Amino acid sequence: MHSSSVAQPPGDTRTSGKAVIYRMVMPGHLCPFGLKAKDLLERKGYEVEDHWLTTREETDEFKSREGVKTTPQVYVGQERVGGYDELRRWVGKSVPSDKDTTYAPVIALFGMSALMALAVHWAAFDTLFAWQAFGWFIAIAMCALAIQKLQDIESFSTMFLNYDLLARRVVRYAYVYPFAEALAGVLMLAGIALWLAVPVALVIGGVGAVSVFKAVYIDKRELKCACMGGGTKVPLGFVSLTENLMMVGMALVMGYQLLAG
């Protein structure tokens, strides 16, 4: 059920199995947090009494009367739970913070890169696991990481300058790095111009590995990793070091194949 009137939130009718939500549903704006709050309540087994605030005037009147600054507002039993973040805490779920560190972007990127490499290998050879698939995984991951950086080069370069040794000496290197990573990744994926891809990957991977090792394990600095772009909340450390070492390893293998061929 829903109502567009701003009635006083019900009192005695609120039981542990019933929740009341007031949320903005306007012709030009449907509040996403209101939708999320309603969905969360329903998934937790609550019968939801859904009140729509269909105009700015209704919304302002509701906020003034209830003494709140935002909508949606959720009521359960005799208690005003609050907005979406408060509801998440109330049902025992965590609320992400801008200051929190997370490895979720890294897991998503490398996980999808691995699946893409396996899919391409299957399409090409009707098999999943082989050294070629591992090489494609690294090349695809390099391309995906380059995309993350190229979305906002200014933010990336600012974060990169916090720890990269070469970028601190030659600032323009921080702007060149994403393009170099993309170039090496594409060439390695295609298996062409390895005479160019191999030294590029060796330089950026080698300098990156040394820079990360110094910043994290020698200087003991707590920094965010620029590998996922300028807005990352991924901490600089083992993952960043592994990324660079994988790039170096890939370059060494391809360099050997190039010389042997």
Residue pairs with C-beta under 8 A, 6 or more apart in sequence:
1 49
1 50
2 25
2 50
2 51
2 52
3 50
3 51
3 52
4 25
4 51
4 52
4 53
4 54
4 58
5 51
5 58
6 22
6 51
6 53
6 58
6 61
6 62
6 65
7 51
8 65
9 20
9 22
9 66
9 75
9 80
10 20
10 49
10 75
11 78
14 20
14 75
14 76
14 77
14 78
15 77
16 76
16 77
17 45
17 46
17 47
18 46
18 47
18 48
18 49
18 76
18 77
19 41
19 46
19 47
19 48
19 49
19 74
19 75
19 76
20 48
20 49
20 51
20 74
20 75
20 76
21 34
21 37
21 38
21 41
21 48
21 49
21 50
21 51
21 72
21 73
21 74
21 75
22 51
22 53
22 62
22 71
22 72
22 73
23 31
23 33
23 34
23 35
23 37
23 38
23 50
23 51
23 52
23 53
23 71
23 72
24 30
24 31
24 34
24 52
24 53
24 59
24 71
24 72
25 31
25 34
25 52
25 53
25 54
26 53
26 54
26 55
26 56
31 71
31 72
33 72
33 83
33 84
34 71
34 72
34 84
36 84
37 72
37 74
37 83
37 84
37 87
38 48
38 50
38 72
40 84
40 87
40 88
40 91
40 93
41 48
41 74
41 87
42 48
44 91
46 76
53 59
53 62
53 71
59 71
62 71
62 73
63 69
63 70
63 71
66 73
66 80
68 82
68 83
70 83
71 83
72 83
72 84
73 80
73 81
73 82
73 83
74 80
74 81
74 82
74 83
74 86
74 87
75 81
76 90
81 87
81 90
82 90
85 95
88 94
88 95
89 95
96 102
98 233
100 233
101 224
101 233
101 234
101 235
102 233
102 234
103 234
103 239
105 148
105 228
105 232
105 233
105 234
106 227
106 228
106 234
106 239
109 141
109 144
109 145
109 148
109 228
110 141
112 144
113 137
113 140
113 141
113 144
114 137
116 136
116 137
116 140
117 133
117 134
117 136
117 137
117 140
118 128
118 129
118 133
118 137
120 133
120 136
121 127
121 128
121 130
121 132
121 133
121 136
122 128
125 132
135 188
135 250
135 253
135 254
136 189
138 188
138 246
138 247
138 249
138 250
139 185
139 186
139 188
139 189
139 250
140 185
140 189
141 185
141 243
141 246
142 181
142 182
142 184
142 185
142 188
142 201
142 247
143 182
143 185
143 186
143 189
145 181
145 185
145 227
145 228
145 243
146 178
146 179
146 181
146 182
146 185
147 182
148 227
148 228
148 229
148 232
149 156
149 177
149 178
149 181
149 226
149 227
149 229
149 230
150 178
150 179
150 182
151 229
152 229
152 230
152 231
153 175
153 178
154 230
155 229
155 230
155 231
156 174
156 178
156 226
156 229
156 230
157 167
157 171
157 174
157 175
157 230
158 230
159 224
159 225
159 226
159 230
159 232
160 167
160 174
160 177
160 226
161 167
161 168
161 171
161 174
162 215
162 223
162 226
163 211
163 212
163 214
163 215
163 221
163 223
163 226
163 236
164 173
164 174
164 177
164 207
164 208
164 211
164 226
165 207
165 210
165 211
165 214
166 173
166 207
166 211
167 173
167 174
167 177
177 204
180 200
180 203
180 204
181 204
183 196
183 197
183 200
184 197
184 200
184 201
184 204
184 247
184 251
187 193
187 194
187 196
187 197
188 194
188 197
188 201
188 250
188 254
194 254
194 255
194 257
194 258
195 258
197 251
197 254
198 251
198 254
198 255
198 258
199 251
201 247
201 248
201 250
201 251
202 248
202 251
202 252
202 255
204 244
204 247
205 244
205 245
205 246
205 247
205 248
205 251
206 244
206 248
208 240
208 243
208 244
208 247
209 241
209 244
209 245
209 248
212 236
212 237
212 240
212 241
212 244
213 241
215 221
215 223
215 236
216 223
216 236
216 237
216 240
216 241
221 236
222 235
222 236
223 235
223 236
224 232
224 233
224 234
224 235
224 236
225 232
225 234
225 235
225 236
225 237
225 239
225 240
226 232
227 234
227 239
227 240
227 243
228 234
234 240
